[in-house]
Amino acid sequence: METLRSALAQGGRSIDEIEMIGGTRATFSSDDSCADLGAAMAPIAEQWQQGYTTFAIKPSQYIDDPADLDTFLRDVVRRADGLV
């Protein structure tokens, strides 16, 4: 991050001018399981402290049934609020 910050400053720009996009890394315990959302979202707290403000999460890694999407999204927001 410091390299990026420094290069931008040399060019007369600020890192505050660009959108920092973080994300999750899904880990699957088997070929037919969904990833653990809590474990995947844990690094968001550190990413937030580093200046990331937008986070990408792919629902299909964490749920199998589209009918669960509303519940999933509420859970993501609740967890994110607790991390930042």
C-alpha positions, 0 to 999 in steps of 0.5 A: 500500500505504501508503494501505491501511496508514494507513487500516487503522491509523486504523480500529484495524486492521493490514494484518497482519490481512488476506490479501494476494493477488497474482498473475501476468500472462500474456503470449501471443506468439500467439493459440495459444501458452501464456504464459511461466511464468517471465516471469509469475512474476518479479513475485512476488518484489516482491509478496512483499516488499510483504506478499503471501503468497498468489498466484493462477496460472491453469494454463490460461494456461501449459499446454494439456494437463491431463496436464501439470498435475502437472509444471506445479504442481511447476514453479510451486512450484520457481519460487516457492521461488526467488523468496521 
